[in-house]
Amino acid sequence: MSGFPGLPDVDRQLFVPETVWVIEDGRFVELSRAHAPDEWERLVTSDGAIATQVKDGMWPVSSSSAPSVMAQMIESLQLEPGMRVLEIGTGTGYNAACLTALGAEVVSVEIDHEVAEHARRALRVAGQPSVTVIAGDGEVGAPQYAPFDRVLATAAAHTVPYAWVEQTRAGGLVVVPWAATFHPAGPLAVLVVREDGSAEGRFTAPVRFMPLRGQRLPQTVLHETEERWTAAGEPEACRYGVTVSAEGQRVWLDSPDSPVG
C-alpha cells in the first residue's frame, strides 16, 4: 500500500524499476534491487524522488517523483470521479495509477518508448490496465482523446504548449511545474481554461521537476533568474501569474497588466 499522506493506496514498489540510480561521490551509480534489496526498498518507501534513468552517469532524464510533491500536485487538480485527465510524462506509471485510483480516466504521454512500455507493464501488474499510455511528444498532447477536464505535467516547462489548453474543456485546469525563469523556486502554475480558448492562473508553492526534454535551459538561466528576482524585491511566487493564448503567453506580477521580462 502507499503509506504516503495525500495519496491513495497504490504500491509504489510495483512501479519503480528493479534498477535505479543514486548519487555516490558526486555521480549517479546503479542500485539494483537484486543486489541491495533492503536499500532499494528503503529508497522506494521513502518520501523522495528516485532517478530511474540517467544520461552519461550525470544527468537524470526520468524519475519517480517524491510522493509528497505528487500529493501536492494532485490536490491542485481538484479532481472529481470520472474526470478525464491528460498526464504529460508517464515516468514509472505510479502517478497515473494514483490518479486512476481516485476515479480519473487517464491518458498519459511519455516521450521515451522504453519508459512508456515499462509503465504499461507496471500498470497491468497493478491491476490498472485502463490507463492509456502513449509513446510520443508530450508537448503535442493527445488530440485524438480530447477534450480533457484536467491536464497535469510532471516535467517543468517555461512555455505552456497551447495544445494543452486547446485540448482542455472550458472551466478545466492545466497544472504545470514551472522552470526557474522568473522565480528561483520553480513554482507550480494552476491555470483555468476560459471560454475564449485562453488560460490564466497564478503560481503556488515551489515544486522541483526535471524539465520537459524539449524545454531544457542552460545552467546560467537560474543565476540570471535569481538576480532579476532579487532586483524586483524578491516577490513571493503567489504574486506571479501567467496568461496563455493562441498568440503566446505572458508571465505577470500582481496583475496581467504588469508583464514580467
Phi, psi and omega in degrees: 000168189290309183072009182251127179303137176085357180242151177289171182281082176237130185281110180299330183296337179287345187249328182288132181301158179297333177242125178236184184233137177230157180275130178217121182055041175081003179230157175278133176232155182289143172234114184261134176299324181295323184266336181219066186298322181292318180292320178299313181295320179300318181294314185290329181269001177271163177271069180218156173287149181232124176286124182249349178209130185228140179259128176057026178069009186230324190244112176292133180240353174207148184204168167257117186295156175299130182305323180295326177289318175303315181298320179297316181290319179296322176299322180295336180289338183052053185292147169232147180306138178091351179293147178263125186240131171260118178257130178257109182101087183290320184058229182287341185097354183296317180295318178299322178295320178295318178299317180296320179297337178271004174100006181277154170261116193248131167245125185235136182247129181231127185287333183265120186296321180293319178296319179299318181292321176300316181297319179301313180298315181297320180295323177295315180299323181281358179080026180231058181287355183288343178292129176269115179253122181250130173272111183180186182278116182298335180294339178278338184077213179217071187302331181291345180251358181290159005272161179245156174274331182217145170236130180232119175265135177251023173220148185284142179233153169248353174222125178279116176301130183296337178303326179295321179290315180302325185270006179249134180293158176300134184092349179282171183243145171240118184247121189223124169291135186259138173293157184281073180254344178225339179222129187295342183282343184064069186283173180262129177263133176238106186253141175256129180277133184261168178298330182279004177091000176265173176219144182211147177183180182251171178264152181239213186297154180291144172222149182247120178223153170295151181285156166306142186298332179271003183230034177288144182241151176294154182300334181295338183298319181299317179296316180294321178298315181297322179296314180295318181296318178296317180296332180277359179096015178055054179296147178294152183302326183292349177278346180268154175213176180214142175240131181236132177218179178297336181277346181142199180222158173216134173268140184223164179244119178073319184211146176302343178278359182236073182295152179259137176083000000 
